[in-house]
């Protein structure tokens, strides 16, 4: 059985100059950093809430 050819694009054929890297402005970088900090804090709060409610559901303090 012969392998099918031409179905997938050969990414090795593309030269580095074909797709320039995306650049961000200082404001966009600041916004991304703020969003990352918010997400980390939000996950921390959710983890604390989960622990609190698991302890309450278990019927008392751990």
C-alpha positions as CSV (number, residue, x, y, z in Angstrom):
1,X,0.0,0.0,0.0
2,X,1.5,3.3,-1.0
3,X,1.4,6.3,1.4
4,X,-0.9,9.1,0.4
5,X,1.0,12.2,-0.8
6,X,0.0,15.8,-0.9
7,X,-2.5,15.7,1.9
8,X,-0.4,17.3,4.5
9,X,1.5,20.6,4.0
10,X,5.3,20.1,4.3
11,X,6.3,22.7,7.0
12,X,10.0,22.1,6.3
13,X,9.6,23.7,2.9
14,X,8.6,27.1,4.3
15,X,11.4,29.6,4.7
16,X,11.8,31.6,7.9
17,X,11.0,34.8,6.1
18,X,7.6,33.6,5.0
19,X,5.8,34.2,8.3
20,X,7.3,37.0,10.4
21,X,7.1,36.7,14.2
22,X,4.2,38.5,15.8
23,X,5.3,41.5,17.8
24,X,3.4,43.0,20.7
25,X,3.3,46.6,21.9
26,X,4.3,47.5,25.4
27,X,0.6,48.1,26.3
28,X,-0.3,44.6,25.1
29,X,2.6,43.0,27.1
30,X,1.5,44.9,30.2
31,X,-2.1,43.7,29.7
32,X,-1.0,40.1,29.2
33,X,1.1,40.3,32.4
34,X,-1.8,41.8,34.3
35,X,-4.1,39.0,33.0
36,X,-1.6,36.4,34.0
37,X,-1.4,37.8,37.6
38,X,-5.2,37.9,37.8
39,X,-5.5,34.4,36.6
40,X,-2.9,33.1,39.2
41,X,-4.8,34.9,42.0
42,X,-8.1,33.6,40.8
43,X,-6.9,30.1,40.7
44,X,-5.5,30.5,44.3
45,X,-8.9,31.8,45.5
46,X,-10.7,28.9,43.8
47,X,-8.3,26.4,45.4
48,X,-9.0,27.9,48.8
49,X,-12.8,27.8,48.3
50,X,-12.6,24.2,47.2
51,X,-10.7,23.3,50.3
52,X,-13.1,25.2,52.5
53,X,-16.2,23.5,51.0
54,X,-14.6,20.1,51.0
55,X,-13.9,20.4,54.7
56,X,-17.5,21.7,55.4
57,X,-19.0,18.8,53.4
58,X,-16.9,16.3,55.3
59,X,-18.7,17.4,58.4
60,X,-16.2,19.4,60.3
61,X,-12.7,20.9,60.4
62,X,-9.9,18.8,59.1
